Amino acid sequence: MSSTRRVPHRALPSRAYLPGGAVARPAGEAPSVCQPLRDAGDAWRDHEGYLWGVDLYEHGYPWEAHEAWEAAWAATAPASPERALVGGLVQLAAAVVQARLGRWGGVTSLAAKARRRLAEAGRAAPVLCGIAVAPLADAIAAWAARAAATGEVGEPPRLGLAA
């Protein structure tokens, strides 16, 4: 897991939530207005919701990352490459949750959806919002195939966000 934090003023959860597990679902933060995510001019570097999702995912909190990215996805312009990128990240995080639950069919399905959305995003630029899109899509495919074949979560794909 990465030690780099993009939003260091926010505390990581004490435990990762897993639906149906013994840990109660964490209380949500007060709803806030999330700004649209934009790649132009490196605006993504100042997008707290997007970067918070990156922190959560990279530190082993896929459910929580999914929640953070959903807010950014909803605020971002429909049919934009940024929305496709974040949609792919949401699907990736959901696939990791499914892997932790041992639901391999869900892993395969969600990973395929993530890859389709990333392919859509990658048509706009090879690197979008700090993520090299095609290498991430390839890593998702390899991880999902390995996880489904072995029945083990293994190490989920790293995002490789630019510094």
C-alpha positions as CSV (number, residue, x, y, z in Angstrom):
1,M,0.0,0.0,0.0
2,S,1.1,3.5,-0.7
3,S,2.3,5.8,2.1
4,T,1.8,8.9,0.0
5,R,-1.2,11.0,1.0
6,R,-2.9,13.5,-1.3
7,V,-5.3,14.9,1.3
8,P,-3.2,14.6,4.5
9,H,-5.6,16.7,6.6
10,R,-8.3,14.0,6.4
11,A,-7.9,11.0,8.7
12,L,-8.2,7.5,7.1
13,P,-10.9,5.3,8.5
14,S,-10.0,3.1,11.4
15,R,-11.2,0.0,9.5
16,A,-12.3,-0.8,6.0
17,Y,-16.0,-1.4,5.5
18,L,-17.1,-4.6,3.9
19,P,-20.9,-5.0,3.2
20,G,-22.3,-7.9,5.2
21,G,-19.3,-8.0,7.5
22,A,-19.1,-7.6,11.3
23,V,-18.0,-4.0,11.0
24,A,-20.9,-1.5,11.0
25,R,-21.2,0.8,8.0
26,P,-19.4,4.0,8.8
27,A,-21.5,7.1,9.4
28,G,-21.3,9.3,6.3
29,E,-19.8,12.7,6.4
30,A,-22.1,15.6,6.1
31,P,-23.1,16.0,2.5
32,S,-21.0,18.7,0.7
33,V,-21.1,20.2,-2.7
34,C,-18.5,18.4,-4.9
35,Q,-17.0,20.4,-7.7
36,P,-16.8,18.9,-11.2
37,L,-13.5,17.2,-12.0
38,R,-11.6,18.7,-14.8
39,D,-8.3,17.6,-16.3
40,A,-7.6,21.0,-18.0
41,G,-4.6,22.9,-16.6
42,D,-4.1,20.2,-13.9
43,A,-7.3,21.3,-12.1
44,W,-7.5,17.7,-10.8
45,R,-4.6,18.4,-8.5
46,D,-6.9,20.7,-6.4
47,H,-10.0,18.4,-6.5
48,E,-10.3,17.2,-2.9
49,G,-13.0,14.6,-3.6
50,Y,-11.1,13.0,-6.4
51,L,-7.8,13.0,-4.4
52,W,-9.5,11.7,-1.3
53,G,-10.8,8.8,-3.3
54,V,-7.3,8.1,-4.5
55,D,-6.0,8.2,-0.8
56,L,-8.7,5.8,0.3
57,Y,-8.2,3.4,-2.5
58,E,-4.4,3.3,-2.4
59,H,-4.5,2.7,1.4
60,G,-6.9,-0.2,1.2
61,Y,-10.4,1.3,1.6
62,P,-12.1,0.5,-1.6
63,W,-15.7,0.9,-0.3
64,E,-14.9,4.4,1.0
65,A,-13.0,5.3,-2.2
66,H,-16.1,4.3,-4.2
67,E,-18.2,6.6,-2.1
68,A,-15.8,9.5,-2.5
69,W,-15.5,9.0,-6.2
70,E,-19.3,8.7,-6.7
71,A,-19.7,12.3,-5.5
72,A,-17.1,13.5,-8.0
73,W,-18.6,11.4,-10.8
74,A,-22.1,12.9,-10.1
75,A,-20.7,16.5,-10.2
76,T,-18.7,16.0,-13.4
77,A,-20.1,16.8,-16.9
78,P,-21.9,14.0,-18.6
79,A,-20.1,12.5,-21.6
80,S,-16.8,14.0,-20.5
81,P,-13.6,12.0,-20.4
82,E,-13.2,12.9,-16.7
83,R,-16.6,11.4,-15.9
84,A,-15.7,8.2,-17.8
85,L,-12.4,8.1,-15.9
86,V,-14.1,8.5,-12.5
87,G,-16.8,6.0,-13.4
88,G,-14.1,3.5,-14.2
89,L,-12.5,4.1,-10.8
90,V,-15.9,3.6,-9.1
91,Q,-16.3,0.3,-10.9
92,L,-12.7,-0.7,-10.0
93,A,-13.3,0.0,-6.3
94,A,-16.5,-2.0,-6.4
95,A,-14.7,-4.9,-8.1
96,V,-12.1,-4.9,-5.2
97,V,-15.0,-5.0,-2.7
98,Q,-16.6,-7.9,-4.6
99,A,-13.2,-9.7,-4.5
100,R,-13.0,-9.2,-0.7
101,L,-16.4,-10.8,-0.5
102,G,-15.4,-13.7,-2.7
103,R,-17.9,-12.9,-5.4
104,W,-15.8,-13.7,-8.4
105,G,-18.5,-13.2,-11.0
106,G,-19.0,-9.6,-9.7
107,V,-15.2,-9.1,-9.9
108,T,-15.2,-10.1,-13.6
109,S,-18.2,-8.1,-14.5
110,L,-17.2,-4.9,-12.6
111,A,-13.6,-5.1,-13.9
112,A,-14.9,-5.3,-17.5
113,K,-17.1,-2.3,-16.9
114,A,-14.2,-0.4,-15.4
115,R,-12.1,-1.2,-18.4
116,R,-14.8,0.0,-20.9
117,R,-15.1,3.3,-19.1
118,L,-11.3,3.7,-18.9
119,A,-11.1,3.0,-22.7
120,E,-13.7,5.7,-23.2
121,A,-11.7,8.1,-21.1
122,G,-8.4,7.1,-22.8
123,R,-9.7,8.2,-26.2
124,A,-9.4,11.8,-25.0
125,A,-5.9,11.5,-23.6
126,P,-3.4,8.8,-22.7
127,V,-3.0,10.4,-19.2
128,L,-6.1,11.9,-17.7
129,C,-6.3,13.5,-14.2
130,G,-2.9,12.1,-13.4
131,I,-3.6,8.5,-14.4
132,A,-2.1,6.7,-17.3
133,V,-5.4,5.2,-18.5
134,A,-4.3,2.2,-20.7
135,P,-1.8,0.8,-18.3
136,L,-4.4,0.9,-15.5
137,A,-7.0,-0.8,-17.7
138,D,-4.4,-3.5,-18.5
139,A,-3.6,-3.9,-14.8
140,I,-7.3,-4.3,-14.0
141,A,-7.7,-7.0,-16.6
142,A,-4.7,-8.9,-15.3
143,W,-5.8,-8.6,-11.6
144,A,-9.4,-9.6,-12.2
145,A,-8.3,-12.7,-14.3
146,R,-5.8,-13.7,-11.6
147,A,-8.3,-13.1,-8.7
148,A,-11.1,-15.0,-10.4
149,A,-8.8,-17.9,-11.3
150,T,-7.2,-18.3,-7.9
151,G,-10.0,-17.2,-5.7
152,E,-7.7,-14.7,-3.9
153,V,-7.9,-10.9,-3.9
154,G,-4.2,-10.4,-4.2
155,E,-2.9,-6.9,-4.7
156,P,-5.4,-4.8,-6.5
157,P,-4.2,-2.6,-9.3
158,R,-2.4,0.6,-8.2
159,L,-3.6,3.8,-9.8
160,G,-0.2,5.2,-10.6
161,L,-1.3,8.8,-10.0
162,A,1.3,11.3,-11.2
163,A,3.1,13.1,-8.4
